[in-house]
Amino acid sequence: MRGTVLRIRTFIAAIAACFTFTAFPASAQDPAGLQPYLYSLRDKAEAMGISRATFDRVVPTLTYNPRVVELDRGQPGGSSSSAIPPFAPYKARHVDAARINRGRAKYQALRPRLEAIERRTGVPESIMVAIWGHETNYGGYTGDFDLLRSLATLAYEGRRRSLFEPEFLATLKMLDDGVSREQLKGSWAGATGYPQFLPSVYLRLAKDGDGDGRADIWRSEADTLASIANYFVNAGWRPNVPWGVAVSVPSGLDRSDQVNRLVSPRCPRVFERHSRWRTVAEWRALGIGVPPGSGLRDSDLASLIEPDGPGRTAYLLTGNYRVILDYNCSNFYALSVGLLADEVAK
C-alpha cells in the first residue's frame, strides 16, 4: 500500500511539473484541473518560506469542493441601484437579548484579562467582546469547512483568485508554522477561529494573550481578545474616543449641505451613506441632539448616518467607527458591533 501511495504521489508530481508555468483560466470549471493548478503554486509557496515537505504532504490530499463555489457565486452583488434594506430588523437579530446577556457574562468573567489588554492597547474591553460575540456568538460556532480544501477550490475556480490564492498559501504557512490541520476549520470563505480571521490576518496580527507562546484563536479566549485588540490597533483605533452615539436630528436639517463629496476607494457604497465631517460643536449648532455622557468632545470630528432614513434613529460616527468597518465593511455590521458593545458594558 505504501508503495502504491508513493507511486501515485510521484505520478502527480510529474504531472504537476508539466503545469508549473501554465497560465490557468480566470474561471476554471473542470475539477480535474485542481491538482495541476495547486502544483503551479510551488514556487510562490517556497518564496513564502513554506517547506516543500508541507506542500507535498498537503496538496495531494486536496479535492475540489463544489459547495464553496456555489456559495461564492451566490454572494449578492450589491449593485449601486439595488435598494438598501432597513437597519432595524438586522439590529434586532444581532443586538438581541441573548447575545447581550451572554456578552455581559463574558465581560464580567474576563474583566482582569480585558482590563490588561485595554491598558496596553487602548481598545475598549466592550468592543473586543462585541466583535467576538458578533463573529461567532462568543465561540459558539466557528464553521466546519476544511480551510485548505475550500481556499484551494476558490483559488482554482478563479472568480476571486486574487483574494483566495494568497489566503490558500497563508493557510499552508500556518500549517507549516505548527497550527494543526484539525484547527484549520472555518467558514466557506476561509475565516477561522473565534474572531474569524482570514489566514493572512492570522499571520500578521494574531497575538499570544495568555503567555504560552502560541496564538490559539480557536480555543483560547485570552488569545482571541488580544488578537482582536491588535487588529484594531493596527487599523488605527484612537484611545478614549467612542465609536459613535445615537442622536436626534431636527426635522429642518438641510441634508443637501451635509452630503459627503468624497468617494472612498474601498466600499464606496458603504461610505457614501455617511455625511461630510463636522466637529461635534458644529453638529450641535445645527440642532443635532447629542446626549450627555456620550464621551464626544466638541472638537471631535464626526459624520452623520441615518440608516433608516429621516425621522428614525441617527448616529454620529467618529473615526473609530471606520476602524470597525475595516474589520467588516458594512454599516449594519459596524453599527451593531458598536451598539452591542454599549449594551455589554452597561
Secondary structure as GFF3:
##gff-version 3
##sequence-region A 1 346
A	DSSP	alpha_helix	2	18	.	.	.	ID=ss1
A	DSSP	three_ten_helix	31	33	.	.	.	ID=ss2
A	DSSP	alpha_helix	34	39	.	.	.	ID=ss3
A	DSSP	alpha_helix	42	47	.	.	.	ID=ss4
A	DSSP	alpha_helix	52	58	.	.	.	ID=ss5
A	DSSP	three_ten_helix	59	61	.	.	.	ID=ss6
A	DSSP	alpha_helix	66	73	.	.	.	ID=ss7
A	DSSP	alpha_helix	87	94	.	.	.	ID=ss8
A	DSSP	alpha_helix	97	109	.	.	.	ID=ss9
A	DSSP	alpha_helix	111	121	.	.	.	ID=ss10
A	DSSP	alpha_helix	125	136	.	.	.	ID=ss11
A	DSSP	beta_strand	145	146	.	.	.	ID=ss12
A	DSSP	alpha_helix	147	157	.	.	.	ID=ss13
A	DSSP	alpha_helix	161	176	.	.	.	ID=ss14
A	DSSP	three_ten_helix	181	183	.	.	.	ID=ss15
A	DSSP	beta_strand	185	186	.	.	.	ID=ss16
A	DSSP	alpha_helix	199	205	.	.	.	ID=ss17
A	DSSP	alpha_helix	221	235	.	.	.	ID=ss18
A	DSSP	beta_strand	244	247	.	.	.	ID=ss19
A	DSSP	three_ten_helix	255	257	.	.	.	ID=ss20
A	DSSP	alpha_helix	268	271	.	.	.	ID=ss21
A	DSSP	beta_strand	278	279	.	.	.	ID=ss22
A	DSSP	alpha_helix	280	285	.	.	.	ID=ss23
A	DSSP	beta_strand	301	305	.	.	.	ID=ss24
A	DSSP	beta_strand	314	317	.	.	.	ID=ss25
A	DSSP	alpha_helix	319	327	.	.	.	ID=ss26
A	DSSP	alpha_helix	331	344	.	.	.	ID=ss27
###
